[in-house]
Amino acid sequence: MGRAMQRDVQAILDGALGGAIGTAGMSALMLAAGKAGLMGEQPPDKIAGAALDALGIHEPDKRAQAVMASLLHFGFGTGSGILFGVLHRRLPFRVPGALHGMLFACVLWAASYQGWIPGLNIMPPASEDRPDRRRVILLAHLVYGAILGTIVARRQPTADPLAEEEEDPALAAGY
């Protein structure tokens, strides 16, 4: 396997790790805000409820719905982290990891809370949602992005991501 491919595989793994840990940080903030009365029903719970409803499960067990919400949220966060890891690696210039992650997270927030979530009638667009939840969700995405970006940037080389290096002779020989 060439060095460029190894770095791409590493970027995928780094992104998955950063995405999972970022989702944990984001979830902790959202749960704390929920306990403070700032959220109403949590968006991952609403999304899981809509998914179960689409599957014909109209009155799901609350515990099963909570498990599904967590799995969907961590799956989306990890998958988005993978995308970020590859994008960050492929940038032809360097941006500080936390900043890049926060910008990426803002795009995710807008695409989700102004895009597909209201498009599927799961929640109102963020611009029409309750102000406290809107602020918490945006802040939670910034936390996710800062964690994601920091982890990915610390684990990836700082050299030009598009430059091809000579293949290590030991790797080429299969050692």
Residue frames as a rotation matrix with the C-alpha (Angstrom) as fourth column:
MET 1
0.594 0.805 0.000 0.00
0.805 -0.594 0.000 0.00
0.000 0.000 -1.000 0.00
GLY 2
-0.143 -0.644 0.751 1.42
0.607 -0.657 -0.448 3.40
0.782 0.392 0.485 -0.99
ARG 3
-0.837 -0.273 -0.474 2.03
0.545 -0.478 -0.689 6.19
-0.039 -0.835 0.549 1.48
ALA 4
-0.805 0.579 0.131 -0.83
-0.516 -0.791 0.329 8.31
0.294 0.197 0.935 0.11
MET 5
0.019 0.842 -0.539 -3.29
-0.168 0.534 0.828 5.44
0.986 0.075 0.152 0.57
GLN 6
-0.327 -0.203 -0.923 -1.94
0.811 0.440 -0.385 4.76
0.484 -0.875 0.020 4.06
ARG 7
-0.991 -0.050 -0.127 -2.53
0.107 -0.861 -0.496 8.41
-0.084 -0.505 0.859 4.95
ASP 8
-0.457 0.889 -0.025 -6.07
-0.613 -0.295 0.733 8.23
0.644 0.351 0.680 3.54
VAL 9
0.085 0.445 -0.891 -6.82
0.371 0.816 0.443 5.14
0.925 -0.368 -0.096 5.63
GLN 10
-0.625 -0.381 -0.681 -5.34
0.768 -0.146 -0.623 6.89
0.138 -0.913 0.384 8.66
ALA 11
-0.923 0.337 0.186 -7.48
-0.330 -0.941 0.069 9.97
0.199 0.002 0.980 7.91
ILE 12
-0.054 0.933 -0.356 -10.59
-0.282 0.328 0.902 7.74
0.958 0.149 0.245 7.90
LEU 13
0.014 0.003 -1.000 -9.64
0.771 0.637 0.013 6.19
0.637 -0.771 0.007 11.23
ASP 14
-0.883 -0.380 -0.276 -8.72
0.469 -0.692 -0.548 9.57
0.017 -0.613 0.790 12.75
GLY 15
-0.699 0.680 0.223 -12.00
-0.494 -0.684 0.537 11.04
0.517 0.265 0.814 11.54
ALA 16
0.132 0.749 -0.649 -13.99
0.133 0.636 0.760 8.14
0.982 -0.187 -0.016 13.01
LEU 17
-0.283 -0.321 -0.904 -12.24
0.915 0.192 -0.355 8.54
0.288 -0.927 0.239 16.36
GLY 18
-0.991 -0.126 -0.048 -12.65
0.134 -0.958 -0.254 12.32
-0.014 -0.258 0.966 16.38
GLY 19
-0.468 0.883 0.047 -16.28
-0.419 -0.268 0.868 12.05
0.778 0.386 0.495 15.28
ALA 20
0.145 0.516 -0.845 -17.15
0.514 0.690 0.509 9.56
0.845 -0.508 -0.165 18.02
ILE 21
-0.457 -0.376 -0.806 -15.42
0.889 -0.225 -0.399 11.56
-0.031 -0.899 0.437 20.76
GLY 22
-0.978 0.136 0.158 -16.85
-0.103 -0.973 0.205 14.82
0.182 0.184 0.966 19.39
THR 23
-0.168 0.973 -0.156 -20.33
-0.131 0.135 0.982 13.30
0.977 0.186 0.104 19.46
ALA 24
-0.004 0.111 -0.994 -19.81
0.889 0.456 0.047 12.28
0.459 -0.883 -0.101 23.09
GLY 25
-0.830 -0.362 -0.425 -18.86
0.521 -0.775 -0.357 15.86
-0.200 -0.518 0.832 24.00
MET 26
-0.787 0.599 0.150 -21.77
-0.343 -0.626 0.700 17.26
0.513 0.499 0.698 22.03
SER 27
-0.017 0.820 -0.572 -24.18
0.257 0.556 0.790 14.79
0.966 -0.134 -0.221 23.66
ALA 28
-0.372 -0.186 -0.909 -22.96
0.921 0.047 -0.387 15.67
0.114 -0.981 0.154 27.16
LEU 29
-0.991 0.011 -0.133 -23.70
0.002 -0.995 -0.099 19.35
-0.134 -0.099 0.986 26.50
MET 30
-0.511 0.854 -0.098 -27.12
-0.386 -0.126 0.914 18.55
0.768 0.505 0.394 25.05
LEU 31
-0.019 0.491 -0.871 -28.05
0.628 0.683 0.372 16.32
0.778 -0.540 -0.322 27.99
ALA 32
-0.656 -0.263 -0.707 -26.94
0.733 -0.444 -0.515 18.96
-0.179 -0.857 0.484 30.50
ALA 33
-0.938 0.347 -0.012 -28.97
-0.334 -0.890 0.310 21.58
0.097 0.294 0.951 28.63
GLY 34
-0.266 0.871 -0.412 -31.94
-0.018 0.423 0.906 19.22
0.964 0.248 -0.097 28.63
LYS 35
-0.178 0.142 -0.974 -31.70
0.922 0.369 -0.115 18.81
0.343 -0.918 -0.197 32.41
ALA 36
-0.840 -0.170 -0.516 -31.62
0.366 -0.879 -0.306 22.62
-0.401 -0.446 0.800 32.66
GLY 37
0.092 0.995 -0.027 -34.88
0.546 -0.073 -0.835 22.79
-0.833 0.062 -0.550 30.67
LEU 38
-0.184 -0.267 -0.946 -33.35
-0.457 -0.829 0.323 24.34
-0.870 0.492 0.030 27.56
MET 39
-0.910 -0.389 -0.143 -34.12
-0.314 0.421 0.851 21.64
-0.271 0.819 -0.505 25.02
GLY 40
0.299 0.947 -0.121 -37.56
-0.919 0.251 -0.305 20.12
-0.258 0.203 0.945 25.16
GLU 41
0.856 -0.010 0.517 -37.36
0.092 0.987 -0.133 16.79
-0.509 0.161 0.846 23.34
GLN 42
-0.088 -0.988 -0.126 -33.81
-0.206 -0.105 0.973 16.10
-0.975 0.112 -0.194 22.21
PRO 43
0.202 0.147 -0.968 -33.32
-0.949 -0.214 -0.230 16.22
-0.241 0.966 0.096 18.42
PRO 44
-0.787 -0.481 -0.386 -31.78
-0.576 0.798 0.180 12.71
0.221 0.364 -0.905 18.26
ASP 45
-0.724 0.603 0.334 -34.90
0.155 0.614 -0.774 11.40
-0.672 -0.509 -0.538 20.05
LYS 46
0.204 0.810 -0.549 -37.14
-0.473 -0.409 -0.780 13.18
-0.857 0.420 0.300 17.56
ILE 47
-0.159 -0.356 -0.921 -35.15
-0.985 0.117 0.124 11.78
0.064 0.927 -0.369 14.64
ALA 48
-0.979 -0.198 0.039 -35.26
-0.201 0.969 -0.141 8.24
-0.010 -0.146 -0.989 16.06
GLY 49
-0.372 0.918 0.139 -39.00
0.031 0.162 -0.986 8.58
-0.928 -0.363 -0.089 16.67
ALA 50
0.282 0.444 -0.851 -39.53
-0.801 -0.379 -0.463 9.67
-0.528 0.812 0.249 13.07
ALA 51
-0.550 -0.559 -0.621 -37.40
-0.800 0.567 0.198 6.76
0.241 0.605 -0.759 11.81
LEU 52
-0.923 0.257 0.285 -39.36
0.074 0.847 -0.526 4.27
-0.377 -0.464 -0.801 13.90
ASP 53
-0.010 0.963 -0.268 -42.62
-0.256 -0.261 -0.931 5.82
-0.967 0.060 0.250 12.72
ALA 54
0.048 -0.047 -0.998 -41.48
-0.990 -0.131 -0.041 5.45
-0.129 0.990 -0.053 9.10
LEU 55
-0.856 -0.396 -0.332 -40.82
-0.428 0.903 0.025 1.76
0.290 0.163 -0.943 9.85
GLY 56
-0.064 0.942 -0.329 -44.42
-0.179 0.313 0.933 1.40
0.982 0.118 0.149 11.07
ILE 57
-0.294 -0.074 -0.953 -43.56
0.876 0.378 -0.300 1.38
0.382 -0.923 -0.046 14.79
HIS 58
0.009 0.439 0.898 -45.89
0.204 -0.880 0.428 4.13
0.979 0.180 -0.097 15.94
GLU 59
0.749 0.175 0.639 -45.69
-0.556 -0.357 0.750 3.67
0.360 -0.917 -0.170 19.72
PRO 60
0.150 -0.788 -0.597 -42.16
0.025 0.607 -0.794 2.45
0.988 0.104 0.111 20.39
ASP 61
0.644 -0.138 -0.753 -40.79
0.757 0.259 0.600 1.43
0.112 -0.956 0.271 23.73
LYS 62
0.968 -0.226 0.108 -39.13
-0.235 -0.968 0.089 4.57
0.084 -0.112 -0.990 25.13
ARG 63
0.386 -0.875 0.290 -35.96
-0.249 0.204 0.947 2.69
-0.888 -0.438 -0.139 26.05
ALA 64
0.143 -0.289 0.947 -35.66
0.814 0.578 0.053 1.20
-0.563 0.763 0.318 22.55
GLN 65
0.817 0.192 0.544 -36.18
0.495 -0.719 -0.488 4.66
0.297 0.668 -0.682 21.05
ALA 66
0.834 -0.552 0.002 -33.47
-0.444 -0.669 0.596 6.10
-0.328 -0.498 -0.803 23.31
VAL 67
0.119 -0.798 0.591 -31.03
0.202 0.602 0.772 3.37
-0.972 0.027 0.233 22.25
MET 68
0.322 0.058 0.945 -31.86
0.936 0.132 -0.327 3.98
-0.144 0.990 -0.012 18.60
ALA 69
0.989 0.050 0.141 -31.40
0.068 -0.990 -0.127 7.73
0.134 0.136 -0.982 19.09
SER 70
0.513 -0.856 0.063 -27.93
-0.409 -0.180 0.895 7.17
-0.755 -0.485 -0.443 20.56
LEU 71
-0.001 -0.508 0.861 -26.92
0.572 0.706 0.417 4.76
-0.820 0.493 0.290 17.81
LEU 72
0.590 0.283 0.756 -28.15
0.800 -0.330 -0.501 7.11
0.108 0.901 -0.421 15.07
HIS 73
0.978 -0.208 -0.020 -26.47
-0.199 -0.958 0.207 10.13
-0.062 -0.198 -0.978 16.67
PHE 74
0.253 -0.942 0.223 -23.13
-0.311 0.139 0.940 8.39
-0.916 -0.307 -0.258 17.15
GLY 75
0.111 -0.165 0.980 -23.35
0.787 0.616 0.015 6.82
-0.606 0.770 0.199 13.70
PHE 76
0.821 0.242 0.518 -23.99
0.523 -0.683 -0.510 10.20
0.230 0.689 -0.687 12.07
GLY 77
0.855 -0.518 -0.016 -21.29
-0.435 -0.736 0.519 11.88
-0.280 -0.437 -0.855 14.15
THR 78
0.104 -0.836 0.538 -18.74
0.035 0.544 0.838 9.18
-0.994 -0.068 0.085 13.38
GLY 79
0.262 0.066 0.963 -19.62
0.909 0.316 -0.270 9.11
-0.323 0.946 0.023 9.68
SER 80
0.962 0.083 0.261 -19.38
0.164 -0.937 -0.307 12.87
0.219 0.338 -0.915 9.49
GLY 81
0.602 -0.797 0.052 -16.04
-0.414 -0.256 0.874 12.65
-0.683 -0.547 -0.484 11.28
ILE 82
0.073 -0.535 0.842 -14.77
0.618 0.687 0.383 10.26
-0.783 0.492 0.381 8.61
LEU 83
0.621 0.215 0.754 -15.77
0.757 -0.417 -0.504 12.74
0.206 0.883 -0.421 5.92
PHE 84
0.962 -0.270 0.051 -14.03
-0.272 -0.914 0.302 15.52
-0.035 -0.304 -0.952 7.83
GLY 85
0.393 -0.865 0.313 -10.86
-0.018 0.333 0.943 13.46
-0.919 -0.376 0.116 8.31
VAL 86
0.071 -0.326 0.943 -10.54
0.921 0.385 0.064 12.88
-0.383 0.863 0.328 4.57
LEU 87
0.772 0.261 0.580 -11.38
0.504 -0.807 -0.308 16.49
0.387 0.530 -0.754 3.71
HIS 88
0.878 -0.475 -0.056 -8.92
-0.292 -0.624 0.725 17.84
-0.379 -0.620 -0.687 6.26
ARG 89
0.148 -0.849 0.507 -6.19
0.342 0.524 0.780 15.58
-0.928 0.058 0.368 4.90
ARG 90
0.027 -0.075 0.997 -6.91
0.987 0.162 -0.015 16.68
-0.160 0.984 0.078 1.32
LEU 91
0.894 0.272 -0.356 -6.94
0.247 -0.962 -0.114 20.43
-0.373 0.014 -0.928 1.92
PRO 92
0.448 -0.767 0.459 -4.28
0.705 -0.013 -0.709 22.07
0.550 0.642 0.535 -0.23
PHE 93
-0.242 -0.475 0.846 -3.61
-0.289 -0.797 -0.531 24.51
0.926 -0.373 0.055 2.65
ARG 94
-0.569 -0.026 -0.822 -3.61
0.680 0.547 -0.488 24.24
0.462 -0.837 -0.294 6.42
VAL 95
0.099 0.648 0.755 -6.31
-0.397 -0.670 0.628 25.55
0.913 -0.362 0.191 8.70
PRO 96
-0.747 -0.322 0.582 -6.03
-0.654 0.197 -0.730 25.13
0.121 -0.926 -0.358 12.48
GLY 97
-0.866 0.328 -0.377 -7.79
0.244 0.936 0.252 21.88
0.436 0.126 -0.891 13.32
ALA 98
-0.566 0.686 -0.457 -10.28
0.620 -0.012 -0.785 23.24
-0.544 -0.728 -0.419 15.85
LEU 99
-0.406 0.395 -0.824 -11.27
-0.472 -0.863 -0.181 26.10
-0.782 0.315 0.537 13.54
HIS 100
-0.759 0.106 -0.642 -11.65
-0.583 0.328 0.743 23.80
0.290 0.939 -0.187 10.55
GLY 101
-0.830 0.448 -0.334 -13.71
0.514 0.846 -0.143 21.39
0.218 -0.290 -0.932 12.65
MET 102
-0.460 0.678 -0.574 -15.97
0.332 -0.468 -0.819 24.18
-0.823 -0.568 -0.010 13.90
LEU 103
-0.494 0.270 -0.827 -16.55
-0.768 -0.582 0.268 25.45
-0.409 0.767 0.495 10.35
PHE 104
-0.843 0.159 -0.514 -17.34
-0.182 0.814 0.551 21.91
0.506 0.559 -0.657 9.23
ALA 105
-0.735 0.568 -0.370 -19.74
0.654 0.452 -0.606 21.49
-0.177 -0.688 -0.704 12.17
CYS 106
-0.461 0.574 -0.677 -21.55
-0.249 -0.815 -0.522 24.72
-0.852 -0.072 0.519 11.25
VAL 107
-0.610 0.228 -0.759 -22.11
-0.767 0.069 0.637 23.33
0.197 0.971 0.133 7.75
LEU 108
-0.835 0.312 -0.453 -23.46
0.333 0.942 0.035 20.10
0.438 -0.121 -0.891 9.31
TRP 109
-0.645 0.601 -0.471 -25.73
0.397 -0.263 -0.879 22.12
-0.653 -0.754 -0.069 11.60
ALA 110
-0.434 0.478 -0.763 -27.11
-0.669 -0.738 -0.082 24.20
-0.603 0.475 0.641 8.71
ALA 111
-0.690 0.152 -0.708 -27.57
-0.551 0.524 0.649 21.22
0.469 0.838 -0.278 6.40
SER 112
-0.783 0.373 -0.498 -29.34
0.529 0.820 -0.216 19.31
0.328 -0.433 -0.840 9.16
TYR 113
-0.460 0.599 -0.655 -31.34
0.693 -0.219 -0.687 21.89
-0.555 -0.770 -0.315 11.09
GLN 114
-0.209 0.428 -0.879 -32.19
-0.517 -0.812 -0.272 24.12
-0.830 0.397 0.391 8.14
GLY 115
-0.548 -0.156 -0.822 -32.20
-0.831 0.218 0.513 21.29
0.099 0.963 -0.249 5.60
TRP 116
-0.614 0.254 -0.747 -33.05
-0.181 0.876 0.446 17.62
0.768 0.409 -0.492 5.84
ILE 117
-0.883 0.308 -0.354 -34.57
0.454 0.371 -0.810 17.56
-0.118 -0.876 -0.467 9.36
PRO 118
-0.381 0.813 -0.440 -37.28
-0.326 -0.564 -0.759 20.15
-0.865 -0.146 0.480 8.61
GLY 119
-0.513 0.150 -0.845 -37.48
-0.852 0.036 0.523 18.79
0.109 0.988 0.109 5.06
LEU 120
-0.708 0.239 -0.665 -38.62
0.133 0.969 0.207 15.46
0.694 0.058 -0.718 6.53
ASN 121
0.166 0.824 0.542 -41.00
-0.408 -0.443 0.798 17.28
0.898 -0.354 0.263 8.93
ILE 122
-0.009 -0.257 -0.966 -39.13
0.725 0.664 -0.183 16.01
0.688 -0.703 0.180 11.98
MET 123
-0.109 -0.069 -0.992 -38.55
0.808 -0.587 -0.048 19.44
-0.579 -0.807 0.120 13.52
PRO 124
0.935 0.352 -0.047 -39.12
0.271 -0.794 -0.545 23.01
-0.229 0.496 -0.837 12.44
PRO 125
0.347 -0.853 0.390 -36.17
0.473 -0.200 -0.858 24.77
0.810 0.482 0.334 10.80
ALA 126
-0.317 -0.569 -0.759 -33.73
0.944 -0.114 -0.310 26.17
0.090 -0.815 0.573 13.35
SER 127
-0.912 -0.049 0.408 -34.85
0.102 -0.989 0.110 29.66
0.398 0.142 0.906 12.40
GLU 128
-0.075 0.965 0.253 -38.35
-0.536 -0.252 0.805 28.77
0.841 -0.075 0.536 13.66
ASP 129
0.073 0.043 -0.996 -37.42
0.575 0.814 0.077 26.49
0.815 -0.579 0.035 16.57
ARG 130
0.933 0.242 -0.268 -37.41
0.350 -0.429 0.833 27.53
0.087 -0.870 -0.485 20.19
PRO 131
0.666 -0.688 0.287 -34.51
-0.459 -0.682 -0.570 29.97
0.588 0.248 -0.770 20.73
ASP 132
0.368 -0.561 0.742 -32.97
-0.836 0.150 0.528 28.11
-0.407 -0.814 -0.413 23.68
ARG 133
0.586 -0.136 0.799 -32.78
0.226 0.974 0.001 24.80
-0.778 0.180 0.601 21.80
ARG 134
0.928 -0.233 0.292 -31.47
0.248 -0.202 -0.948 26.55
0.280 0.951 -0.129 18.67
ARG 135
0.530 -0.759 0.378 -28.61
-0.775 -0.614 -0.146 28.13
0.343 -0.216 -0.914 20.65
VAL 136
0.317 -0.391 0.864 -27.76
-0.600 0.622 0.502 24.90
-0.734 -0.678 -0.038 22.49
ILE 137
0.762 0.008 0.647 -27.73
0.379 0.805 -0.456 22.83
-0.525 0.593 0.611 19.30
LEU 138
0.832 -0.510 0.219 -25.46
-0.055 -0.468 -0.882 25.31
0.552 0.722 -0.417 17.52
LEU 139
0.328 -0.722 0.609 -23.12
-0.944 -0.281 0.175 25.45
0.045 -0.632 -0.774 20.53
ALA 140
0.491 -0.098 0.866 -23.14
-0.260 0.932 0.253 21.63
-0.831 -0.349 0.432 20.71
HIS 141
0.912 -0.169 0.374 -22.10
0.410 0.368 -0.834 21.48
0.003 0.914 0.405 17.07
LEU 142
0.606 -0.734 0.306 -19.26
-0.538 -0.662 -0.522 23.90
0.586 0.151 -0.796 17.75
VAL 143
0.285 -0.460 0.841 -18.11
-0.810 0.353 0.467 21.65
-0.512 -0.815 -0.272 20.61
TYR 144
0.743 0.049 0.667 -18.32
0.218 0.925 -0.310 18.63
-0.632 0.376 0.677 18.27
GLY 145
0.900 -0.357 0.248 -16.31
0.185 -0.202 -0.962 20.45
0.394 0.912 -0.115 15.61
ALA 146
0.463 -0.759 0.457 -13.63
-0.841 -0.539 -0.042 21.70
0.278 -0.365 -0.888 17.99
ILE 147
0.295 -0.318 0.901 -13.08
-0.516 0.741 0.430 18.22
-0.804 -0.592 0.055 19.40
LEU 148
0.819 0.081 0.569 -13.18
0.374 0.675 -0.636 16.58
-0.435 0.733 0.522 15.97
GLY 149
0.864 -0.465 0.193 -10.81
-0.084 -0.511 -0.856 19.08
0.496 0.723 -0.480 14.41
THR 150
0.380 -0.741 0.553 -8.36
-0.923 -0.268 0.275 18.96
-0.055 -0.615 -0.787 17.28
ILE 151
0.379 -0.203 0.903 -8.15
-0.208 0.932 0.297 15.17
-0.902 -0.301 0.311 17.26
VAL 152
0.853 -0.019 0.521 -7.82
0.482 0.412 -0.773 14.88
-0.201 0.911 0.361 13.49
ALA 153
0.795 -0.568 0.213 -5.24
-0.335 -0.704 -0.626 17.67
0.505 0.426 -0.750 13.22
ARG 154
0.338 -0.695 0.635 -3.09
-0.876 0.015 0.482 16.23
-0.345 -0.719 -0.604 16.02
ARG 155
0.296 -0.162 0.941 -3.05
-0.015 0.985 0.174 12.82
-0.955 -0.065 0.289 14.36
GLN 156
0.823 0.017 0.568 -2.34
0.556 0.182 -0.811 13.96
-0.117 0.983 0.140 10.80
PRO 157
-0.206 -0.979 0.008 0.94
0.942 -0.196 0.274 15.25
-0.266 0.064 0.962 9.39
THR 158
0.384 0.307 -0.871 1.38
0.233 -0.945 -0.231 18.96
-0.894 -0.115 -0.434 8.91
ALA 159
-0.740 -0.671 -0.043 3.18
0.089 -0.161 0.983 18.64
-0.667 0.724 0.178 5.58
ASP 160
-0.493 0.530 -0.690 1.44
-0.861 -0.412 0.299 19.34
-0.126 0.741 0.660 2.27
PRO 161
-0.057 0.537 0.842 -1.39
-0.386 0.766 -0.514 16.76
-0.921 -0.354 0.163 2.23
LEU 162
0.881 0.449 -0.146 -1.32
-0.284 0.256 -0.924 16.45
-0.378 0.856 0.353 -1.55
ALA 163
0.123 -0.916 -0.383 2.42
-0.989 -0.083 -0.119 15.96
0.077 0.393 -0.916 -1.93
GLU 164
0.939 0.096 -0.331 3.40
-0.122 0.991 -0.057 12.44
0.323 0.094 0.942 -2.82
GLU 165
0.316 -0.864 0.393 6.34
-0.836 -0.058 0.546 11.07
-0.449 -0.501 -0.740 -0.91
GLU 166
-0.315 -0.488 -0.814 8.66
-0.737 0.666 -0.114 8.37
0.598 0.564 -0.570 -2.12
GLU 167
0.774 0.599 -0.204 7.43
-0.376 0.695 0.613 5.00
0.509 -0.398 0.763 -1.04
ASP 168
0.261 -0.655 0.709 9.40
-0.887 0.126 0.443 3.51
-0.380 -0.745 -0.548 1.83
PRO 169
-0.250 -0.417 -0.874 11.50
-0.793 0.606 -0.063 0.67
0.556 0.677 -0.482 0.36
ALA 170
-0.963 -0.093 0.254 10.77
-0.240 0.725 -0.645 -1.50
-0.124 -0.682 -0.721 3.40
LEU 171
-0.131 0.987 0.095 7.02
-0.434 0.030 -0.901 -1.11
-0.892 -0.159 0.424 2.80
ALA 172
0.275 0.200 -0.940 7.43
-0.961 0.031 -0.275 -1.83
-0.026 0.979 0.201 -0.91
ALA 173
-0.565 -0.584 -0.582 9.32
-0.585 0.782 -0.216 -5.02
0.582 0.218 -0.784 -0.10
GLY 174
0.328 0.840 -0.433 6.57
-0.183 0.506 0.843 -6.10
0.927 -0.197 0.320 2.31
TYR 175
-0.576 -0.596 -0.559 8.58
0.468 0.321 -0.823 -5.83
0.670 -0.737 0.094 5.54
